[in-house]
Amino acid sequence: MDTANITCHIPSSAGHTGQLKQKVPPNSVYHIILATIVTLCITVTSGVCSKALSSSHPIFIEKNQDTSKLAYVSPLQKEAASRHRFVDRINKKYPSQNISYPAYGVAHIKMTRYINSKPIKINIVEIDRSANHLLSIKPQTAGVKLNSRAQIRTIAQKNNSIAAINAGYFKPQTGVPLGALVINGEVLTGPIYNRVGIGIIEEKEQTRFVMDKVVMDITIKSNKSVIKADNINQPRMLSTYTIIYTPHWGKMSPMAPKYGKVAAVKDGRITAMSANQIAIPEDGYVISAPARILDKLALEKNIKYDIKLPESFEGADHIIGAGPYLVKNGEVYVDVSAQKFGSITGRNPRSAIGYNENNELIIITIDGREESSVGVTLTELAYIMKGLGCTYAMNFDGGGSSVIYVNGKVTNSPAQRDGISISNALTISEVQEESQT
């Protein structure tokens, strides 16, 4: 029987092609060719299936797979890739540090550093919402009314927070926030000295941040008048100021100013007026102003107030005012004098917040006033925040208020165990996935 020389190209494990020569009968050539075609089809099909499987569910994405080369990348697939990148970035950024991941897209880092040969204990939480669309970043108050205080554990547990940090300043005697506070688009308090604030804009697949001075344009309008108001739900600074107090303030308004009155407004009309305190209507508000303004307004109707925020905060769901700036446009920028913060410039316990060019959030506490951690000045804190990659950063309330909570416990060392009672905090939590119908 005649024979023919058949050469088979065999892929090796190293990716090279080897040759195997063998003499076979002619009537077997057909079968060999057919087997080769079948083998090639199986190989191609398996490759297509592998790609399809990778596209169908994020668990099949390889750690370093470039999703930009896929024909279609689902939101879950993008998120899975972001999770890998987030962990890789954190591990490279903080080598040999104590790192934990209490949730997807959330990293907690504890470290000790030295400034002028003196130790400082640092707690850092980094948040990347692109790695977990269920993350919610928002401020929380201690109670329903603004004149409330609670320890951070209590505030954090209200919405099962993964992490939380003390936020804006507050009046120690009452707990009322001293500075701008907006939650879920509702203005709870106005700014003081137009200090800097951070705005949080929550979108479907990402969260954006903005940092700017908070200036509110507040007007009271009626069918005949337009009156400029100076603030909302803030302590009076001048007797000539016109201030609005809503039910968030409490049950009763503050005392009327010298030569002034307080007036309750409901359904667009003034329903009561006093030179002392007055009850704040649950479905209305109180205006505290010079008597001449309220006496005129008492004769008018369709009274309402309007608040306009700066264009930079357009679309912001939440705003927290504090300050001063620490980093602005990627450079150290500590505007202590402009924002009237001259009394807090020493070396103290600190809390701060910032974000980088990719809208990844960074919150930090530094312990102070103890031998094992001496604290930092505002300028030292600014350089730390810049070193962590922040393009914008600002100071939160510090000193005895400085406290951070992660995964069910306070992780820094405040002077008072678990921290003093505070007015408000920034919280990070996971919301429930909306059910599909």
URMO-V532449 format. One record per backbone hydrogen bond with DSSP energy under -0.5 kcal/mol. CO is the residue of the C=O (numbers start at 1). NH is the residue of the N-H. E is the energy in kcal/mol with one decimal. If there is no record, write none. Layout:
# URMO-V532449
co: {CO/CO}
nh: {NH/NH}
e: {E/E}
This chain:
# URMO-V532449
co: {2/4/4/6/6/8/8/9/10/12/16/16/18/20/22/22/24/25/26/26/28/29/30/31/32/33/34/35/36/37/38/39/40/41/42/43/44/45/46/47/48/49/50/51/52/53/57/58/62/65/66/67/72/74/75/76/77/78/79/80/81/82/83/84/85/86/87/88/89/90/92/94/97/98/100/103/105/106/107/108/109/110/111/113/115/118/119/120/120/121/122/123/124/125/126/127/128/129/132/134/136/136/138/140/146/150/151/151/152/153/154/155/156/156/157/162/163/164/165/167/169/170/171/171/176/177/180/181/181/182/183/185/186/186/189/192/195/196/197/198/199/199/200/200/200/201/201/206/208/210/212/213/216/217/218/219/219/220/221/225/227/229/231/232/238/241/242/242/243/244/245/246/246/248/249/251/257/259/261/262/263/264/264/265/266/268/269/269/272/274/278/279/281/284/285/286/286/287/287/288/289/290/290/291/292/293/294/296/297/301/304/306/308/310/311/313/317/318/319/320/324/326/327/328/331/333/334/335/336/337/341/342/345/346/348/349/350/351/352/353/354/355/355/356/359/360/361/362/363/364/365/366/367/370/373/374/376/377/378/379/380/381/382/383/384/385/386/391/392/393/393/394/395/398/399/400/403/404/404/405/406/409/416/422/423/424/425/425/426/427/428/428/429/429}
nh: {26/6/24/8/22/10/20/11/18/15/12/18/10/8/6/24/4/28/29/30/32/33/34/35/36/37/38/39/40/41/42/43/44/45/46/47/48/49/50/51/52/53/54/55/56/57/60/61/65/67/69/70/74/78/79/80/81/82/83/84/85/86/87/88/89/90/91/92/93/94/95/97/99/110/108/106/128/103/126/100/124/98/122/120/118/115/374/113/122/367/111/365/109/363/107/361/131/132/135/431/138/429/427/425/148/422/154/155/156/157/158/158/159/161/160/407/428/405/426/397/178/172/174/175/171/179/321/188/189/319/186/187/183/188/181/195/214/322/212/320/201/210/202/317/318/203/208/203/201/199/197/215/218/308/229/221/306/227/304/222/220/218/244/190/241/243/230/231/288/233/286/249/250/146/147/280/260/291/289/274/287/271/272/285/269/303/266/271/264/262/253/281/284/247/265/245/288/263/289/243/261/293/294/295/296/297/298/299/300/223/221/219/217/313/314/316/185/200/182/198/395/333/393/331/328/335/336/339/341/340/344/345/378/348/376/399/366/396/364/394/362/391/392/359/361/356/127/354/125/352/123/350/375/373/370/369/348/381/382/383/384/385/386/387/388/390/389/330/355/326/327/353/323/401/402/420/166/411/412/164/409/406/419/150/142/167/140/427/165/138/162/163/136/431}
e: {-0.9/-0.6/-2.1/-0.5/-1.9/-0.6/-1.8/-0.5/-2.5/-1.7/-3.7/-0.6/-2.3/-2.1/-2.2/-0.5/-2.6/-1.5/-1.7/-0.6/-2.1/-2.6/-2.5/-2.4/-2.2/-2.3/-2.3/-2.4/-2.3/-2.4/-2.4/-2.3/-2.7/-2.8/-2.6/-1.7/-2.3/-2.8/-2.3/-2.1/-2.8/-3.0/-2.1/-2.0/-1.7/-1.2/-1.7/-1.8/-1.8/-1.0/-1.5/-1.3/-0.5/-2.5/-2.3/-2.3/-2.1/-2.3/-2.1/-1.8/-2.3/-2.8/-2.3/-2.4/-2.8/-2.5/-2.5/-2.0/-2.5/-2.3/-0.6/-1.3/-1.1/-2.2/-3.0/-2.1/-2.7/-0.8/-2.3/-2.3/-2.8/-1.3/-3.0/-2.6/-1.4/-2.9/-2.4/-2.5/-0.5/-1.9/-2.2/-2.2/-3.0/-2.5/-2.5/-2.0/-1.6/-1.4/-1.8/-3.0/-0.6/-2.3/-2.9/-2.3/-1.8/-3.1/-0.6/-1.8/-3.1/-2.1/-0.6/-0.9/-1.0/-2.7/-0.8/-3.3/-3.0/-3.0/-2.8/-2.6/-2.3/-0.6/-0.9/-3.6/-2.6/-0.9/-3.1/-2.6/-1.6/-2.0/-1.9/-0.5/-2.0/-0.7/-1.9/-1.6/-2.5/-2.5/-1.8/-2.0/-0.5/-1.8/-0.7/-2.2/-1.7/-0.6/-2.7/-2.5/-3.1/-3.6/-2.7/-0.8/-0.8/-2.1/-2.5/-0.5/-2.6/-3.3/-2.4/-2.5/-3.4/-0.6/-2.1/-2.1/-1.5/-0.5/-3.3/-1.1/-3.0/-3.1/-2.6/-2.1/-0.6/-3.4/-0.5/-2.8/-2.2/-2.1/-2.2/-2.5/-2.7/-2.6/-1.0/-1.8/-1.6/-2.7/-2.7/-0.6/-2.5/-2.8/-2.7/-0.6/-1.6/-0.6/-3.4/-2.8/-0.5/-2.5/-0.5/-2.8/-2.6/-1.1/-1.5/-2.9/-1.2/-2.0/-2.0/-1.2/-1.9/-2.1/-3.4/-2.4/-2.6/-1.7/-1.7/-2.2/-3.1/-2.9/-2.6/-2.3/-2.6/-2.9/-2.2/-1.8/-2.9/-0.7/-1.3/-1.4/-2.4/-1.4/-1.7/-0.7/-0.6/-0.7/-2.0/-2.4/-2.5/-2.8/-2.1/-2.7/-3.1/-2.2/-1.6/-2.0/-0.5/-1.6/-2.6/-2.3/-2.7/-2.2/-2.4/-2.2/-0.7/-1.0/-1.4/-0.8/-2.1/-2.4/-2.2/-2.0/-1.8/-2.5/-2.4/-2.3/-1.4/-2.0/-1.9/-2.9/-2.2/-2.9/-1.8/-2.3/-2.6/-1.8/-1.2/-0.9/-1.9/-1.8/-0.8/-2.2/-1.2/-2.8/-3.1/-2.2/-2.3/-1.6/-2.8/-0.5/-2.1/-2.1/-3.0/-1.8/-3.2/-0.5}
